[in-house]
Amino acid sequence: MISEAQFQNELRLIIENGIREDVGDGDHSSLACIPATAQGKAKLLVKDEGIIAGVEFAKMIFQYVDKDLKVETFIQDGTPVKYGDVVFHVSGSSQSILKSERLVLNAMQRMSAIATKTQSFARLLEGTKTKVLDTRKTTPGIRAIEKWAVKIGGGENHRFALYDMVMLKDNHIDFAGGITKAIQKTNDYLKQNNLDLKIIVEARNLDEVREILQSDNVYRILLDNFDYDMTRTAVALIGDQCQTESSGNINEKTIRYYAECGVDYISSGALTHSVYNMDLSLKAI
């Protein structure tokens, strides 16, 4: 996984780009009718139900826009919320509050939706050893906050990007000339370049599972689009030689059954690519 410093840098870039995109050469609506000296206060109002996420990120946005803005938090990230709840108050320059408003709302609405969906998946896994993972199926430019939201919702992060873990999928395997060649070439590459990266290899059937098990340094086997019987057989074959992960159109109706097959992880792109934003508003008080 990426380091904390890398993660914080990603968050900073999201904020910088978000303000650049939204404000440009100035918030002329506010500049036109609100004095620079005006002070104000606003509340983050919940108009929906779910898990709130993005409170700490909102604080980062406010601080980036204006270090003198003050936030009083009433509800923390990861907390269930309902219609009418007030998450925080922000006070200070009225112009600065308005300049921050849209980026704060866009981020928190998206993050809360992801956290809510993730928690619903995590609850379905209670009582099993299986953990739910996100994927790289994220919104371009804001991956860091979407993966942060998954963690807030009780899930775990898969690799962050292409550079922090090796994942040999069907196309890599086919282009490399087969599973064994792909793994061997990868191990040689990592050694030659002095890289300490975990290797995940995708299997499309049980024969491929058996072939993967003949190679060294495989951290996890991804069982892609296996049915329940194949998954149970694969888990038995793999034993404790490496970790196991199920993926491939797994949803709320099937996730528990796959977990009961004994896999360590279930990855789901739906956590980040198929959510409806939580309804939130920033209202002057």
C-alpha positions as CSV (number, residue, x, y, z in Angstrom):
1,M,0.0,0.0,0.0
2,I,1.0,3.6,-0.4
3,S,2.6,5.5,2.5
4,E,0.8,7.9,4.7
5,A,2.9,10.7,3.1
6,Q,1.8,9.7,-0.3
7,F,-1.8,9.5,0.8
8,Q,-1.7,13.0,2.3
9,N,-0.2,14.3,-0.9
10,E,-3.0,12.7,-2.9
11,L,-5.5,14.5,-0.7
12,R,-3.7,17.8,-1.1
13,L,-3.8,17.4,-4.9
14,I,-7.5,16.7,-4.8
15,I,-8.2,19.8,-2.8
16,E,-5.9,22.0,-4.9
17,N,-7.5,20.7,-8.2
18,G,-11.0,20.9,-6.8
19,I,-10.6,24.6,-5.8
20,R,-8.9,25.4,-9.1
21,E,-11.7,23.8,-11.0
22,D,-14.5,25.4,-9.1
23,V,-13.1,28.9,-8.2
24,G,-10.8,29.7,-11.1
25,D,-9.9,33.4,-10.9
26,G,-12.4,34.1,-8.2
27,D,-15.9,33.4,-6.7
28,H,-17.4,36.4,-8.3
29,S,-20.9,35.7,-6.9
30,S,-19.6,36.2,-3.4
31,L,-17.1,38.9,-4.3
32,A,-19.8,40.9,-5.9
33,C,-22.2,41.1,-2.9
34,I,-20.5,40.1,0.3
35,P,-17.8,42.4,1.9
36,A,-14.4,40.9,2.5
37,T,-14.8,41.6,6.2
38,A,-18.1,39.9,6.6
39,Q,-18.2,37.0,9.1
40,G,-20.7,34.1,9.0
41,K,-21.6,30.7,10.2
42,A,-23.0,27.6,8.5
43,K,-24.1,24.1,9.4
44,L,-23.7,20.8,7.5
45,L,-27.2,19.5,7.4
46,V,-28.1,15.8,6.7
47,K,-31.2,15.3,4.5
48,D,-30.8,11.5,4.1
49,E,-29.9,8.4,6.0
50,G,-26.6,6.4,6.1
51,I,-23.0,6.6,7.3
52,I,-21.4,10.1,7.3
53,A,-17.9,10.3,5.8
54,G,-15.7,13.2,4.8
55,V,-15.8,15.2,8.0
56,E,-12.0,15.2,8.4
57,F,-11.6,15.9,4.7
58,A,-13.9,18.8,4.9
59,K,-11.8,20.3,7.7
60,M,-8.8,20.0,5.4
61,I,-10.6,21.9,2.7
62,F,-11.6,24.7,5.0
63,Q,-8.1,25.0,6.3
64,Y,-6.7,25.1,2.7
65,V,-9.1,27.8,1.7
66,D,-8.8,29.9,4.9
67,K,-6.7,28.9,8.0
68,D,-8.9,31.1,10.2
69,L,-12.1,29.1,9.5
70,K,-13.2,27.2,12.6
71,V,-15.1,23.9,12.6
72,E,-17.1,22.6,15.5
73,T,-17.8,18.9,15.0
74,F,-20.9,17.2,16.4
75,I,-20.8,13.9,14.5
76,Q,-17.6,12.0,13.6
77,D,-16.8,10.1,10.4
78,G,-18.3,6.6,10.4
79,T,-21.3,7.5,12.4
80,P,-24.9,6.6,11.3
81,V,-26.9,9.7,10.5
82,K,-30.5,10.5,9.7
83,Y,-32.5,13.4,8.2
84,G,-32.2,16.6,10.2
85,D,-28.8,15.8,11.9
86,V,-26.2,18.5,12.0
87,V,-22.7,17.2,11.5
88,F,-20.7,20.4,12.1
89,H,-20.7,24.2,12.2
90,V,-18.1,26.2,10.3
91,S,-17.5,29.9,11.1
92,G,-15.3,32.7,9.9
93,S,-15.1,34.7,6.7
94,S,-18.4,34.4,4.8
95,Q,-16.5,34.6,1.5
96,S,-14.3,31.7,2.5
97,I,-17.2,29.5,3.6
98,L,-18.9,30.0,0.3
99,K,-15.7,29.4,-1.6
100,S,-15.3,26.0,0.2
101,E,-19.0,25.0,0.0
102,R,-19.3,23.0,-3.2
103,L,-16.0,21.0,-2.8
104,V,-17.0,20.1,0.7
105,L,-20.4,19.0,-0.3
106,N,-19.3,17.1,-3.4
107,A,-16.7,15.2,-1.4
108,M,-18.8,14.4,1.6
109,Q,-21.9,13.4,-0.5
110,R,-19.7,10.9,-2.5
111,M,-17.7,9.7,0.5
112,S,-20.9,9.1,2.6
113,A,-22.5,7.1,-0.1
114,I,-19.5,4.9,-0.4
115,A,-19.1,4.5,3.3
116,T,-22.8,3.6,3.5
117,K,-22.6,0.9,0.8
118,T,-19.4,-0.5,2.3
119,Q,-20.9,-0.9,5.7
120,S,-23.9,-2.7,4.2
121,F,-21.5,-5.2,2.6
122,A,-19.4,-5.5,5.8
123,R,-22.4,-6.3,7.9
124,L,-23.3,-9.1,5.6
125,L,-19.9,-10.7,6.3
126,E,-20.2,-10.5,10.1
127,G,-19.4,-13.9,11.7
128,T,-17.1,-14.9,8.9
129,K,-13.3,-14.3,8.5
130,T,-13.8,-12.6,5.1
131,K,-13.2,-8.9,4.6
132,V,-14.5,-6.7,1.8
133,L,-12.1,-4.9,-0.5
134,D,-12.4,-2.0,-2.9
135,T,-10.9,-1.9,-6.4
136,R,-9.4,0.6,-8.8
137,K,-12.8,1.2,-10.3
138,T,-12.9,4.7,-8.8
139,T,-13.7,8.2,-10.1
140,P,-10.6,9.6,-11.9
141,G,-8.9,12.2,-9.8
142,I,-10.5,11.5,-6.4
143,R,-9.4,7.9,-5.7
144,A,-7.9,8.8,-2.4
145,I,-11.1,10.1,-0.8
146,E,-13.1,7.2,-2.3
147,K,-10.8,4.6,-0.8
148,W,-10.7,6.6,2.5
149,A,-14.5,6.3,2.5
150,V,-14.3,2.6,2.1
151,K,-12.2,2.3,5.3
152,I,-14.6,4.6,7.1
153,G,-17.4,2.2,6.2
154,G,-15.6,-0.8,7.5
155,G,-14.0,-2.1,4.4
156,E,-10.3,-2.5,3.5
157,N,-8.3,-1.0,0.6
158,H,-6.9,-3.2,-2.2
159,R,-3.9,-1.8,-3.9
160,F,-4.1,2.0,-4.4
161,A,-2.8,2.0,-7.9
162,L,-0.6,0.2,-10.4
163,Y,2.6,1.0,-8.6
164,D,2.1,-0.4,-5.1
165,M,1.2,-4.0,-5.8
166,V,1.5,-6.4,-8.7
167,M,-1.7,-7.9,-10.0
168,L,-1.4,-10.4,-12.9
169,K,-4.8,-10.6,-14.5
170,D,-6.0,-12.5,-17.6
171,N,-4.5,-10.1,-20.1
172,H,-1.1,-10.0,-18.4
173,I,-1.0,-13.8,-18.3
174,D,-2.1,-14.1,-22.0
175,F,0.4,-11.5,-23.2
176,A,3.2,-13.1,-21.1
177,G,2.6,-16.5,-22.6
178,G,1.0,-18.2,-19.6
179,I,0.7,-18.1,-15.8
180,T,4.0,-19.7,-15.0
181,K,5.9,-17.4,-17.3
182,A,4.1,-14.3,-16.1
183,I,4.9,-15.1,-12.5
184,Q,8.6,-16.0,-13.2
185,K,9.1,-12.8,-15.2
186,T,7.5,-10.8,-12.5
187,N,9.7,-12.3,-9.8
188,D,12.8,-11.6,-12.0
189,Y,11.6,-8.0,-12.6
190,L,11.1,-7.3,-8.9
191,K,14.5,-8.7,-8.0
192,Q,16.3,-6.8,-10.8
193,N,14.7,-3.6,-9.8
194,N,15.0,-4.1,-6.0
195,L,11.2,-3.8,-5.6
196,D,9.3,-5.2,-2.6
197,L,5.8,-5.6,-4.0
198,K,3.3,-8.3,-3.3
199,I,2.0,-10.4,-6.2
200,I,-1.6,-11.3,-6.8
201,V,-2.5,-13.7,-9.6
202,E,-5.9,-14.1,-11.2
203,A,-7.2,-17.7,-11.8
204,R,-10.0,-18.4,-14.2
205,N,-10.4,-22.0,-13.3
206,L,-9.2,-24.7,-11.0
207,D,-6.4,-25.8,-13.4
208,E,-5.0,-22.3,-13.2
209,V,-5.2,-22.4,-9.4
210,R,-3.1,-25.6,-9.4
211,E,-0.6,-24.0,-11.8
212,I,-0.2,-20.9,-9.7
213,L,0.5,-23.0,-6.6
214,Q,3.6,-24.4,-8.4
215,S,5.2,-21.0,-8.4
216,D,6.9,-19.1,-5.6
217,N,6.2,-15.7,-4.0
218,V,2.5,-15.5,-4.8
219,Y,0.8,-13.5,-2.1
220,R,-2.8,-14.0,-3.0
221,I,-4.8,-15.9,-5.7
222,L,-7.8,-14.0,-7.1
223,L,-10.7,-16.4,-7.9
224,D,-12.4,-14.6,-10.7
225,N,-16.0,-15.5,-11.5
226,F,-15.9,-18.8,-9.7
227,D,-19.1,-20.4,-8.6
228,Y,-19.6,-21.6,-5.0
229,D,-18.4,-25.2,-5.5
230,M,-15.3,-24.1,-7.5
231,T,-14.5,-21.5,-4.8
232,R,-14.7,-24.1,-2.0
233,T,-12.5,-26.5,-4.0
234,A,-10.0,-23.7,-4.7
235,V,-9.9,-22.7,-1.0
236,A,-9.1,-26.3,0.0
237,L,-6.4,-26.6,-2.7
238,I,-4.7,-23.4,-1.7
239,G,-4.8,-24.0,2.1
240,D,-2.4,-21.7,3.9
241,Q,0.0,-21.4,1.0
242,C,-1.3,-17.9,0.2
243,Q,-4.4,-15.7,0.6
244,T,-7.6,-16.0,-1.4
245,E,-9.9,-13.4,-2.9
246,S,-13.2,-13.8,-4.7
247,S,-14.4,-11.3,-7.3
248,G,-16.7,-11.0,-10.3
249,N,-20.2,-9.5,-10.1
250,I,-20.6,-10.4,-6.4
251,N,-23.4,-8.4,-4.8
252,E,-25.5,-8.1,-1.7
253,K,-27.4,-11.3,-2.5
254,T,-24.3,-13.5,-3.1
255,I,-21.5,-12.0,-0.9
256,R,-22.4,-14.1,2.2
257,Y,-22.3,-17.3,0.3
258,Y,-18.9,-16.6,-1.1
259,A,-17.6,-15.7,2.4
260,E,-18.9,-19.0,3.7
261,C,-16.7,-20.7,1.1
262,G,-13.8,-19.6,3.2
263,V,-12.1,-16.9,1.2
264,D,-10.0,-14.3,3.0
265,Y,-11.3,-11.4,0.9
266,I,-14.1,-10.4,-1.5
267,S,-13.4,-7.4,-3.8
268,S,-16.2,-5.3,-5.2
269,G,-16.0,-2.5,-7.6
270,A,-19.6,-1.6,-6.7
271,L,-18.4,0.0,-3.5
272,T,-17.1,2.9,-5.5
273,H,-18.7,2.8,-9.0
274,S,-22.4,2.1,-8.1
275,V,-23.5,4.5,-5.4
276,Y,-26.0,7.4,-5.0
277,N,-24.7,10.4,-3.3
278,M,-26.0,11.2,0.2
279,D,-28.1,14.4,0.3
280,L,-26.3,17.0,2.3
281,S,-26.5,20.8,2.5
282,L,-24.4,23.6,3.9
283,K,-26.9,26.2,5.3
284,A,-26.1,29.6,6.8
285,I,-27.2,30.1,10.4
